[in-house]
């Protein structure tokens, strides 16, 4: 079970509406272990307000800047 992710985490995949052959995944917007590019919508960079990197596996309720 995944921890709650921050609502400010963004991925380009969130804005793609269709795929020719989508691979099944539990949460395709934030599939772990992918080479997707993530950014924080608060800082608009690859680092969160706490200056740590953002990623689907790294942005959760365990960070002080997380907003669920």
VOBA-1610 file (N, C-alpha, C; in pm, whole numbers, padded with zeros to 5 digits, always signed):
BEGIN
Unk+00084-00118+00000Unk+00000+00000+00000Unk+00088+00124+00000Unk+00062+00218-00088Unk+00140+00340-00098Unk+00096+00441+00006Unk+00193+00517+00060Unk+00155+00624+00151Unk+00085+00735+00072Unk+00019+00822+00141Unk-00048+00935+00077Unk+00056+01022+00009Unk+00034+01053-00117Unk+00126+01139-00191Unk+00082+01284-00179Unk+00179+01372-00192Unk+00151+01516-00185Unk+00067+01558-00305Unk-00028+01644-00282Unk-00115+01689-00391Unk-00042+01784-00486Unk+00076+01828-00451Unk+00153+01918-00536Unk+00251+01845-00628Unk+00262+01713-00615Unk+00350+01634-00701Unk+00288+01627-00840Unk+00368+01654-00941Unk+00321+01651-01079Unk+00414+01568-01166Unk+00354+01511-01270Unk+00427+01434-01370Unk+00366+01465-01505Unk+00448+01464-01608Unk+00396+01488-01742Unk+00288+01386-01777Unk+00301+01267-01726Unk+00203+01160-01752Unk+00062+01201-01709Unk+00051+01289-01611Unk-00081+01333-01565Unk-00157+01409-01673Unk-00085+01466-01769Unk-00146+01551-01870Unk-00162+01481-02005Unk-00122+01355-02014Unk-00139+01278-02136Unk-00272+01205-02126Unk-00361+01228-02221Unk-00496+01174-02210Unk-00512+01033-02263Unk-00426+00988-02352Unk-00441+00854-02407Unk-00305+00799-02448Unk-00298+00666-02449Unk-00179+00596-02494Unk-00223+00490-02593Unk-00139+00459-02689Unk-00172+00359-02789Unk-00186+00220-02725Unk-00097+00187-02635Unk-00099+00057-02568Unk-00058+00075-02422Unk-00149+00125-02338Unk-00111+00151-02199Unk-00080+00023-02123Unk+00027+00029-02047Unk+00066-00085-01963Unk-00016-00079-01834Unk-00068-00193-01791Unk-00146-00191-01666Unk-00057-00157-01547Unk-00108-00074-01459Unk-00036-00036-01337Unk-00139+00000-01232Unk-00099-00012-01107Unk-00190+00020-00998Unk-00229+00168-01002Unk-00133+00253-01025Unk-00156+00397-01032Unk-00074+00452-01149Unk-00128+00451-01271Unk-00048+00487-01388Unk+00005+00629-01387Unk-00058+00719-01315Unk-00008+00856-01310Unk+00122+00866-01234Unk+00143+00775-01138Unk+00260+00782-01053Unk+00327+00645-01039Unk+00340+00571-01147Unk+00400+00438-01141Unk+00542+00447-01088Unk+00573+00368-00986Unk+00706+00369-00925Unk+00807+00304-01018Unk+00932+00343-00999Unk+01039+00281-01074Unk+01044+00324-01220Unk+00973+00426-01256Unk+00972+00471-01395Unk+01075+00581-01415Unk+01098+00612-01541Unk+01192+00719-01577Unk+01116+00849-01602Unk+01000+00863-01546Unk+00919+00983-01566Unk+00981+01103-01496Unk+00949+01218-01549Unk+00996+01343-01491Unk+00890+01396-01394Unk+00931+01428-01274Unk+00841+01481-01171Unk+00885+01620-01132Unk+00788+01703-01086Unk+00819+01833-01032Unk+00717+01866-00924Unk+00753+01963-00842Unk+00665+02010-00736Unk+00589+02131-00789Unk+00460+02131-00774Unk+00379+02241-00825Unk+00386+02364-00734Unk+00445+02350-00616Unk+00464+02465-00528Unk+00592+02540-00565Unk+00699+02466-00596Unk+00827+02529-00627Unk+00850+02537-00778Unk+00774+02459-00855Unk+00788+02449-01001Unk+00928+02403-01041Unk+00989+02321-00955Unk+01121+02264-00983Unk+01120+02116-00946Unk+01235+02053-00960Unk+01250+01912-00924Unk+01280+01893-00777Unk+01272+02000-00699Unk+01293+01995-00554Unk+01170+02053-00486Unk+01137+01996-00372Unk+01024+02045-00295Unk+01063+02164-00209Unk+00969+02220-00134Unk+00997+02333-00045Unk+01103+02302+00060Unk+01125+02174+00086Unk+01227+02133+00183Unk+01363+02110+00116Unk+01376+02146-00012Unk+01500+02133-00090Unk+01542+01989-00115Unk+01451+01895-00100Unk+01479+01755-00131Unk+01415+01721-00265Unk+01470+01622-00338Unk+01417+01586-00469Unk+01273+01535-00461Unk+01198+01555-00568Unk+01062+01505-00576Unk+01054+01384-00668Unk+00970+01290-00631Unk+00947+01167-00708Unk+00826+01100-00645Unk+00762+01013-00719Unk+00644+00943-00667Unk+00675+00865-00540Unk+00797+00813-00529Unk+00834+00736-00410Unk+00885+00824-00296Unk+00913+00951-00325Unk+00975+01040-00226Unk+00882+01146-00170Unk+00767+01167-00230Unk+00677+01275-00187Unk+00554+01217-00119Unk+00563+01206+00010Unk+00454+01148+00086Unk+00436+01214+00220Unk+00347+01157+00297Unk+00311+01214+00427Unk+00427+01218+00525Unk+00536+01150+00494Unk+00654+01147+00581Unk+00742+01271+00563Unk+00708+01359+00466Unk+00783+01483+00447Unk+00708+01601+00508Unk+00782+01695+00562Unk+00720+01808+00632Unk+00641+01899+00537Unk+00675+01900+00409Unk+00609+01990+00315Unk+00487+01925+00247Unk+00459+01800+00277Unk+00350+01727+00212Unk+00213+01784+00250Unk+00130+01802+00148Unk-00009+01841+00169Unk-00095+01735+00100Unk-00168+01659+00177Unk-00248+01549+00120Unk-00375+01596+00054
//
